[in-house]
Each structure stands twice: as C-alpha cells, then as structure tokens.
Amino acid sequence: MDSIAPDQVYVRRFDAFDRVLHGLLMLSFLGLAATGLPLLFSDEAWARALARVFGGFVVAGWLHRVCATLLIAVFLTHVTRVARRIVAGGESGLLWGPHSMVPQPRDVRELVQHLRWFVGLGARPRFERFTYWEKFDYWAVFWGMAVIGASGLLLWFPELFARILPGWVFNVALLIHGEEALLAVGFIFTMHFFNGHLRPEKFPMDLVIFTGRVTAAELEEERPDEYARIRATGQLERLRVGPPPRWLHRIGRVVGTAAVTIGLILVTLILYAVLT
Ligand code: HEM
C-alpha cells in the first residue's frame, strides 16, 4: 500500500529486525551490483564512467569487498536467527505449515490455480502468509549466496584456496561469478521489483517491507487464508498496530524509489552492453 489510511485497522507483517535486515540486504546487493558490473563490462564507456564515480576500478573493487562482507553478515544473521527461533524458541512452524517459507504441496496447487485465474478459468488462490513466488524469491537468494558467495570468496582469497584447489577452478569461478551476477541482477531488478511494486494492485510501490504493516482489509483481500487463520486463532488483536508513522512512510518511499531507479538503470546498461 502506498498511502497511509489513518482510519483503517493495520496488522504487523514484518518485525523491525527483518525490515532492517532487508534494508541492509538491499544496500549490499545494490552496492555489489554497482561496483561489480563496471568490472564485468570494463570495455564499455559507461562502465568506466561508473567506476570513476567510485574513485576508479581499484576503489570499486574494494567497495565490492566491503559490500560482500555486509551481504555475508546479513545472510549469517538471518540464518542464525531462524535456527535459534526453531531450536531455542520451539517455532517448528517455521519449518512446515502455513507460515513456513519451505515449499509445500499447497504452493504447487496455488501455482496451477493462479495460472488458471490469469486466463479466467477459476478463482484466485486463497494465499497464506507467503505465496509461491515469494518463496521462490527467498530461496533464490540462498542458491545465489552459495554460488556467488563461494565463487566470490575464491576470487578474493586466491592464494589461500590455491593451496587445495587446481588453477583452472579460479577461471571457472570468475566465469560463474559474472554469469550468476547477471542472473541475480536481472532477476531482482525485474521480477522481484515487478512482484513487489509494479503489479497493478501494488503500483507504484508496496511499502510493507519498510513500514512492516498492511491494512487488515488488504490482508484479507490478498491472503484470505492467512487472515482467516489469524482471526480464528485470536492473533489478529495481538498483531494489530497503528498506521505507519509519516516519517517511516517517507523513508520507505525515498529508499524504495532510489533502489528501483538504480536497479532499472543498471539493467538498462547491461542490455545496452549486451545488445549493441
Ligand atoms: C558474498 C558475495 C560476494 C563476494 C565475496 C564477491 C567477491 C568478488 C571479487 C573478489 C571479485 C573480483 C573483484 C576484483 O577483481 O577487484 C568480484 C567480481 C565481480 N562481482 Fe562479486 N562478490 C560477491 C557478490 C556479488 C554480487 C551479489 C554481485 C552482483 C550483484 C557481484 C558481481 C560481480 C561482478 C559482475 C564481478 C566482475 C566479474 C568479472 O570481472 O568477470 N558479486 N566479486
């Protein structure tokens, strides 16, 4: 939702911890893309201009490593928090069930149902806390971290890894790192942005990841099964919050607009480099 509705009932969707972590994830990913792409397309005039903005290719390389350290820290913090919630907090529902991120049979059913709905052959699925495409986005980051993180660390510490790995692995790592970067940038700056902000019902921007709240009406409309569950289990009252403060709303708009703009510019530059 893009505007504050003071007379509406609001429900908490994301806590402050997850919102801050998502903010740091955005920052590190945008930084990695903006400092990595000039290296990948270094023969392009725009790449040299972008590198100059950071103070040259060498500084861009160092900033890339700073952003990579932040991304790894964000990833480890998230995984540790989830593990602690499951093991120490006894939240086994995070592993399976209506509010789990783990793909389940209902996701396959909802995908098929959604495709049918697109062509007018049935009703819209009654989504739960996370839709199948949100789970896909989430696990894409895990896959991406394994591939891009491992290859990136090889490129960062070649002397260390060369003690146990043959030389050709580093060539392959460089290739994989660049290709996976293009895949990640292409996916995040088109599909993820489209799902989050550019769908007709979300346009111009969904601010839930910044404010952490949705209106109860929006929740009921978008995720009827989640709404029904939290109502039936008496959680609706517990999750009830006030409307987002104006300052938070503004921050969300500014940060969200900046991220979408930078992302779309980078995708355009990649397309220009690849197609011309
Ligand atoms: C944990 C994550 C990461 C680590 C440790 C890492 C590390 C590195 C290192 C050490 C280099 C070589 C830099 C140089 O030559 O100065 C590099 C290059 C690069 N990185 Fe990353 N990186 C990570 C994530 C990412 C992400 C998420 C993206 C894209 C969004 C990305 C895009 C690139 C690109 C495009 C290059 C240039 C590859 C080439 O020259 O062919 N990296 N990375």
Boltz pocket constraint, residues with backbone or C-beta under 6 A from the ligand:
constraints:
  - pocket:
      binder: B
      contacts: [[A, 29], [A, 32], [A, 33], [A, 36], [A, 37], [A, 39], [A, 40], [A, 57], [A, 58], [A, 61], [A, 62], [A, 64], [A, 65], [A, 68], [A, 69], [A, 71], [A, 72], [A, 145], [A, 148], [A, 149], [A, 150], [A, 151], [A, 152], [A, 153], [A, 155], [A, 156], [A, 174], [A, 175], [A, 177], [A, 178], [A, 181], [A, 182], [A, 184], [A, 185]]
      max_distance: 6.0
